[in-house]
Amino acid sequence: MKIYTLRFLFLMLTGFLLVSCGQVSTPGFRITREDSLQYEGKVVELFKITNRNGMNIGVTNYGASLTFVSAPDKNGVFEPVVLGLDSLQYYLGRQPKLGATVGRYANRIGNAEFCLDDKVYRLEKNSKGHSIHGGVRGFNLRVFDTDTSYVVKDTAVIVFKYLSPDLEGGFPGNLSLSLAYKLTNDNEVVLDYEASTDKPTVVNLTNHSYFNLTGCKTSVLGHRYMIAGDSITLVDAGGIPTGELRAVAGTEYDFRTLQPIGQRIEKMNKGYDINYKLNKQPGVLTLAAKVVEPVSERVLKAYTTEPGMQFYTPAADLSYLKGYAHQSYGKYYGFCLEMQHFPDSPHNPRFPTTVLRPGEVYRQITVYKFETLSETE
C-alpha cells in the first residue's frame, strides 16, 4: 500500500484551494455547512462533502465526528453505511460515541493510572475501576475548532483542531491535535491525524464509527468479515490485556479469510470486542480489514498505519437512538473497525509504545474505501 502514502505526500505538496469553512464548490466536489447550534458557549457545526460520484459524508466539530457516509450498492443506489442521528442536536445527548474521535487514550488503561518517567499519573475511572476512551469527558465530548476546508486535486478536506490542556482527564502535557477528514473521488474516507505535546505523555486515538453496509436497515450479522491479523491481545474479565498475544487460528477470532459472524456470536452468546495485532510493518498504510455485505454487494476495505484494530460488534439494543429519517436501529446493528495502538500499552512494554515526547509528532492515517463486489473482483 505504498501507493497510498505517495499519493498523500503528493497532495500535501501540490497547490490547493483554501476557503473559509462555509461553502466551496469546485468541479467534482462540493463542501457545504448544513447546520449549526450553540453549545457550552461554542458553535457546533455540521458539514457535508460530496464528490463527483454522488457519494457524500457528514462531519461535525462536536467530537470531530463522522456523522454520515453514503455509498452505492450493486445497482448504484446510495444509502447510509454508518449509523447516525437525525439531527445535529441529538449528538449532544445520550449516544454511543457515533463516529466520534476517541482520545486522549482510546480503549483501556488498567487501574486508571500509568507511570511515565518515574511519575505516576492518575486518570478518571469510568470502566470497572479502569480508564477507557480518555475518561469521563474524552475527546468525543469536546467541541473542536473548525480550522479550514479546501479541495486539492481529487480530494476534499475539512480540518478540525483541539488543544487538550495539561492534565485533562489526568493526562500530562498540552496536546495539540489536528484531524483532517478527506473524501476522494475514489470513494475513500480518509482520516489524517497529527498531534504534538509540550510534556511527555501517552496518546492513542481512534474513530468510533458504527458501519452497516445494508443501508443501516438490518443487523450486521449477515456481513462477511476478513481481518488481517494472526493474533489478538488476550484480555481479562475487565477487558485489560494480560500481555499475551493469542493466535487466532482455530478460534472464533479467526477472520483471516472472509467469514460470517452470526453463528459465531450465537455460540459465544456475546458480541466481539477485541484488539487484533495487525499483520503489517510499523507506520505503513496497509489493509487491515475487508467487509462484504452479500445482498447489496457493498464492500468496505479499511487501511491504517496503526499496529492494531479493535473489532467491536455491540450487542446493545440501539432502538433508543433517533436514526436518519426516524430510522430505528437494534441489536448488532453496527460493527466498529477502530484503528489504534494496543489497549493498556503503558503497562505492557512489549506492546508498541504510545509515548509521545516534545519535539515528536504523532501521525496516523486511516482509510475507509467503499466499493462493490464487481469493482473488487
C-alpha positions as CSV (number, residue, x, y, z in Angstrom):
1,M,0.0,0.0,0.0
2,K,2.9,2.4,-0.5
3,I,1.0,3.9,-3.4
4,Y,-1.4,5.5,-0.8
5,T,1.5,7.0,1.2
6,L,2.9,8.5,-2.0
7,R,-0.4,9.9,-3.0
8,F,-1.0,11.7,0.3
9,L,2.6,13.1,0.3
10,F,1.9,14.4,-3.2
11,L,-1.4,16.0,-2.1
12,M,0.4,17.8,0.7
13,L,3.0,19.3,-1.7
14,T,0.7,20.4,-4.5
15,G,-1.3,23.6,-4.6
16,F,-4.8,23.7,-3.1
17,L,-7.9,25.9,-2.9
18,L,-8.2,27.3,0.6
19,V,-11.5,28.7,1.7
20,S,-13.3,29.6,4.9
21,C,-15.4,26.8,6.4
22,G,-18.7,28.0,4.9
23,Q,-19.1,26.7,1.4
24,V,-17.0,25.7,-1.6
25,S,-17.9,24.2,-4.9
26,T,-15.3,23.1,-7.5
27,P,-15.5,20.7,-10.4
28,G,-16.1,17.3,-8.8
29,F,-16.7,18.5,-5.2
30,R,-19.0,20.5,-3.0
31,I,-18.5,21.4,0.6
32,T,-21.4,22.9,2.5
33,R,-22.3,23.9,6.0
34,E,-25.6,22.1,6.7
35,D,-26.4,23.1,10.3
36,S,-25.1,24.8,13.4
37,L,-26.0,25.4,17.0
38,Q,-24.7,26.9,20.2
39,Y,-23.3,24.5,22.9
40,E,-21.4,25.5,26.1
41,G,-20.6,28.9,24.6
42,K,-19.2,27.4,21.4
43,V,-20.5,26.9,17.8
44,V,-21.1,23.3,16.8
45,E,-21.2,22.9,13.0
46,L,-22.3,20.2,10.6
47,F,-20.7,19.9,7.2
48,K,-21.3,17.8,4.1
49,I,-18.8,16.9,1.4
50,T,-20.0,15.5,-1.9
51,N,-17.7,14.0,-4.6
52,R,-18.2,13.7,-8.3
53,N,-19.7,10.2,-7.9
54,G,-22.5,11.5,-5.7
55,M,-21.1,10.0,-2.6
56,N,-21.2,12.3,0.4
57,I,-20.1,12.3,4.1
58,G,-21.1,14.4,7.0
59,V,-18.7,15.7,9.7
60,T,-19.1,17.8,12.8
61,N,-16.7,19.6,15.1
62,Y,-18.5,18.1,18.0
63,G,-16.2,15.3,19.0
64,A,-14.7,15.7,15.5
65,S,-17.3,13.1,14.5
66,L,-18.1,11.4,11.2
67,T,-21.9,11.6,11.2
68,F,-22.8,10.3,7.7
69,V,-21.4,8.3,4.9
70,S,-23.4,7.2,1.8
71,A,-22.1,4.5,-0.6
72,P,-23.6,2.9,-3.7
73,D,-24.8,-0.7,-3.9
74,K,-24.6,-3.0,-6.9
75,N,-27.3,-1.1,-8.7
76,G,-25.7,2.3,-7.9
77,V,-28.2,3.2,-5.2
78,F,-26.7,5.4,-2.5
79,E,-27.6,4.6,1.1
80,P,-26.1,5.4,4.5
81,V,-23.4,3.0,5.6
82,V,-22.7,4.3,9.1
83,L,-25.1,4.7,12.0
84,G,-26.0,8.3,12.6
85,L,-28.6,10.6,14.1
86,D,-31.4,12.5,12.5
87,S,-30.3,15.9,13.8
88,L,-27.2,17.6,15.0
89,Q,-28.7,18.3,18.4
90,Y,-29.1,14.6,19.1
91,Y,-25.3,14.1,19.1
92,L,-25.2,16.3,22.2
93,G,-27.4,13.8,24.1
94,R,-27.1,10.1,25.1
95,Q,-25.5,8.2,22.3
96,P,-22.6,5.6,22.0
97,K,-19.9,7.9,20.5
98,L,-21.3,7.5,17.0
99,G,-18.4,8.4,14.6
100,A,-16.6,10.3,17.3
101,T,-12.8,10.9,17.7
102,V,-11.8,9.0,20.8
103,G,-8.9,10.1,23.0
104,R,-6.7,11.1,24.6
105,Y,-6.3,7.3,25.0
106,A,-8.6,5.1,23.1
107,N,-9.5,1.8,24.7
108,R,-8.5,0.9,28.3
109,I,-5.7,1.8,30.7
110,G,-5.6,-0.6,33.7
111,N,-6.4,0.7,37.2
112,A,-6.8,4.2,35.6
113,E,-3.1,5.1,36.1
114,F,0.3,4.8,34.5
115,C,3.9,5.6,35.2
116,L,5.9,7.7,32.8
117,D,9.5,8.9,33.5
118,D,9.1,7.7,37.2
119,K,6.0,9.8,37.7
120,V,2.6,8.2,38.3
121,Y,-0.4,9.8,36.6
122,R,-3.9,9.0,37.9
123,L,-6.8,9.1,35.4
124,E,-10.5,9.1,35.7
125,K,-12.1,5.7,36.5
126,N,-15.0,5.1,34.2
127,S,-14.9,1.4,33.4
128,K,-14.8,-1.1,36.2
129,G,-12.1,0.8,38.0
130,H,-10.2,1.4,34.8
131,S,-9.9,4.3,32.4
132,I,-11.5,3.9,28.9
133,H,-11.6,6.3,25.9
134,G,-10.0,9.2,27.7
135,G,-12.1,9.2,30.8
136,V,-15.5,10.8,31.8
137,R,-15.1,13.6,29.2
138,G,-13.0,12.3,26.5
139,F,-12.4,13.9,23.1
140,N,-15.8,12.6,21.9
141,L,-17.5,15.2,24.2
142,R,-15.3,18.2,23.2
143,V,-16.1,20.9,20.7
144,F,-13.1,21.1,18.3
145,D,-12.2,24.3,16.3
146,T,-13.2,24.2,12.7
147,D,-9.9,25.2,11.0
148,T,-10.1,25.1,7.2
149,S,-11.7,23.4,4.3
150,Y,-10.2,23.0,0.8
151,V,-10.0,21.0,-2.3
152,V,-6.7,19.6,-3.7
153,K,-6.7,17.6,-6.9
154,D,-9.1,14.6,-6.3
155,T,-9.6,15.2,-2.6
156,A,-11.8,17.5,-0.5
157,V,-10.7,18.2,3.1
158,I,-12.1,19.6,6.3
159,V,-9.7,20.1,9.3
160,F,-10.7,20.1,12.9
161,K,-8.3,21.1,15.8
162,Y,-8.3,20.7,19.5
163,L,-5.9,21.7,22.3
164,S,-6.2,19.3,25.2
165,P,-4.8,21.1,28.3
166,D,-2.3,19.6,30.6
167,L,-3.9,17.1,33.0
168,E,-7.2,17.0,31.2
169,G,-8.6,13.6,32.3
170,G,-5.3,13.2,34.2
171,F,-3.1,13.0,31.1
172,P,0.1,15.2,31.2
173,G,1.0,17.8,28.6
174,N,-0.8,20.3,26.4
175,L,-1.7,18.1,23.4
176,S,-2.3,19.9,20.1
177,L,-4.4,17.7,17.8
178,S,-5.3,18.2,14.2
179,L,-7.7,15.8,12.4
180,A,-8.3,16.2,8.6
181,Y,-11.3,14.4,7.2
182,K,-10.9,13.8,3.5
183,L,-13.2,12.5,0.8
184,T,-11.7,11.4,-2.5
185,N,-13.2,10.7,-5.9
186,D,-12.2,7.0,-5.4
187,N,-14.9,6.8,-2.7
188,E,-12.3,6.8,0.1
189,V,-13.0,8.4,3.5
190,V,-9.5,9.4,4.9
191,L,-8.8,10.3,8.5
192,D,-5.4,12.0,8.9
193,Y,-4.3,12.7,12.5
194,E,-1.4,14.8,13.8
195,A,-0.6,15.6,17.4
196,S,2.2,17.2,19.4
197,T,2.9,17.8,23.1
198,D,4.9,20.0,25.4
199,K,5.4,17.3,28.0
200,P,5.9,13.5,27.8
201,T,2.5,11.9,27.6
202,V,0.7,8.9,26.1
203,V,-1.6,9.1,23.1
204,N,-3.8,6.6,21.4
205,L,-6.5,8.0,19.0
206,T,-9.2,6.3,17.0
207,N,-12.6,6.8,15.3
208,H,-15.7,5.2,16.7
209,S,-17.9,4.8,13.6
210,Y,-20.5,2.0,13.5
211,F,-20.6,0.7,10.0
212,N,-23.6,-1.1,8.4
213,L,-23.4,-2.0,4.7
214,T,-27.1,-2.9,4.4
215,G,-28.0,0.8,4.3
216,C,-28.5,0.6,8.1
217,K,-31.7,-1.4,7.6
218,T,-30.9,-4.7,9.3
219,S,-28.2,-6.1,11.6
220,V,-24.7,-6.7,10.5
221,L,-24.8,-10.5,11.3
222,G,-25.0,-11.3,7.6
223,H,-21.9,-9.4,6.7
224,R,-18.7,-11.4,5.9
225,Y,-15.5,-10.2,7.6
226,M,-11.8,-10.5,6.9
227,I,-9.3,-9.2,9.4
228,A,-5.6,-9.2,8.6
229,G,-4.4,-10.2,12.0
230,D,-3.0,-13.6,13.2
231,S,-3.3,-12.8,16.9
232,I,-5.3,-10.9,19.5
233,T,-4.3,-9.2,22.7
234,L,-5.9,-11.6,25.2
235,V,-7.8,-9.7,27.9
236,D,-9.1,-10.5,31.4
237,A,-12.7,-10.1,32.6
238,G,-12.3,-6.3,32.9
239,G,-11.1,-6.0,29.3
240,I,-7.5,-5.4,30.3
241,P,-4.8,-7.2,28.2
242,T,-2.9,-9.9,30.1
243,G,0.2,-9.2,27.9
244,E,-0.3,-12.4,26.0
245,L,-0.7,-12.4,22.2
246,R,-3.0,-15.3,21.4
247,A,-3.0,-16.9,18.0
248,V,-6.5,-16.8,16.3
249,A,-6.0,-20.0,14.3
250,G,-8.9,-22.4,15.1
251,T,-10.8,-19.9,17.3
252,E,-13.8,-17.8,16.9
253,Y,-11.5,-14.8,16.4
254,D,-10.1,-16.3,13.1
255,F,-11.1,-14.0,10.3
256,R,-8.0,-14.4,8.1
257,T,-10.5,-15.3,5.3
258,L,-14.0,-13.9,4.8
259,Q,-16.3,-15.3,7.5
260,P,-19.8,-14.6,8.7
261,I,-20.3,-13.9,12.4
262,G,-24.0,-14.7,13.0
263,Q,-23.4,-18.3,14.1
264,R,-20.3,-17.5,16.0
265,I,-22.0,-14.8,18.0
266,E,-24.9,-17.1,18.8
267,K,-22.5,-19.7,20.1
268,M,-20.4,-17.2,22.0
269,N,-23.6,-15.5,23.4
270,K,-21.9,-12.1,23.1
271,G,-20.5,-9.7,20.5
272,Y,-16.9,-9.1,19.6
273,D,-14.8,-6.6,21.5
274,I,-11.1,-7.4,21.0
275,N,-7.9,-5.9,19.7
276,Y,-6.1,-7.6,16.8
277,K,-2.4,-7.3,16.2
278,L,-2.4,-6.5,12.5
279,N,0.0,-8.1,10.0
280,K,1.9,-5.1,9.0
281,Q,5.1,-3.0,9.2
282,P,5.1,-0.1,11.7
283,G,3.7,3.1,10.2
284,V,3.0,1.7,6.8
285,L,-0.5,2.1,5.4
286,T,-1.8,-1.4,5.0
287,L,-5.1,-3.3,4.5
288,A,-6.4,-4.1,8.0
289,A,-9.9,-5.5,7.2
290,K,-12.4,-6.2,4.4
291,V,-16.1,-6.5,4.9
292,V,-18.7,-7.7,2.4
293,E,-22.5,-7.4,2.5
294,P,-23.7,-10.1,0.1
295,V,-27.2,-8.6,-0.7
296,S,-26.2,-5.1,-1.6
297,E,-22.8,-6.3,-2.7
298,R,-21.2,-3.3,-0.9
299,V,-17.6,-3.8,0.1
300,L,-15.6,-1.9,2.8
301,K,-11.8,-2.0,2.7
302,A,-10.1,-0.5,5.8
303,Y,-6.4,0.6,5.7
304,T,-4.3,2.0,8.5
305,T,-0.8,2.9,9.7
306,E,-1.7,1.8,13.2
307,P,-0.4,-1.6,14.6
308,G,-3.8,-2.7,16.0
309,M,-7.5,-2.7,15.4
310,Q,-10.4,-3.1,17.8
311,F,-13.2,-5.2,16.3
312,Y,-16.4,-4.3,18.0
313,T,-19.9,-5.6,17.4
314,P,-22.1,-4.2,20.1
315,A,-24.9,-6.3,21.4
316,A,-26.8,-3.4,23.0
317,D,-30.2,-2.5,21.7
318,L,-29.8,0.8,19.9
319,S,-33.5,1.4,19.3
320,Y,-33.4,4.4,21.7
321,L,-31.4,6.4,19.1
322,K,-33.1,8.7,16.7
323,G,-31.6,7.5,13.4
324,Y,-31.7,9.0,9.9
325,A,-35.2,9.9,8.9
326,H,-36.5,8.4,12.2
327,Q,-34.9,5.1,11.3
328,S,-34.8,2.6,14.1
329,Y,-31.7,0.6,15.0
330,G,-31.5,-2.6,17.0
331,K,-29.1,-5.3,18.4
332,Y,-25.9,-5.9,16.3
333,Y,-26.8,-3.0,14.1
334,G,-23.2,-1.9,13.6
335,F,-19.6,-3.0,13.6
336,C,-16.6,-0.9,14.5
337,L,-13.1,-1.1,13.0
338,E,-11.2,1.0,15.5
339,M,-7.6,1.6,14.3
340,Q,-5.4,2.1,17.3
341,H,-2.3,1.1,19.3
342,F,-2.9,-1.7,21.8
343,P,-5.0,-1.2,24.9
344,D,-3.1,-0.7,28.2
345,S,0.2,-0.3,26.3
346,P,1.6,1.9,29.2
347,H,1.6,-1.3,31.3
348,N,3.0,-3.6,28.6
349,P,6.5,-2.7,27.5
350,R,6.4,-5.4,24.8
351,F,3.5,-3.6,23.1
352,P,4.2,-0.8,20.6
353,T,4.8,2.3,22.6
354,T,2.2,5.1,22.9
355,V,4.6,7.6,24.5
356,L,4.8,11.0,22.7
357,R,7.5,13.4,23.7
358,P,8.1,17.1,23.0
359,G,9.6,17.6,19.5
360,E,7.9,14.4,18.2
361,V,4.8,14.2,16.0
362,Y,2.1,11.6,16.4
363,R,0.8,10.7,13.0
364,Q,-2.0,8.3,11.9
365,I,-3.7,7.7,8.6
366,T,-6.8,5.5,8.3
367,V,-8.7,5.0,5.0
368,Y,-12.2,3.5,4.6
369,K,-12.7,2.7,1.0
370,F,-16.1,1.8,-0.4
371,E,-16.6,-0.5,-3.4
372,T,-18.9,-3.1,-4.8
373,L,-18.1,-6.7,-5.5
374,S,-17.9,-6.1,-9.2
375,E,-15.3,-3.5,-8.6
376,T,-13.3,-5.6,-6.2
377,E,-13.3,-8.7,-8.3
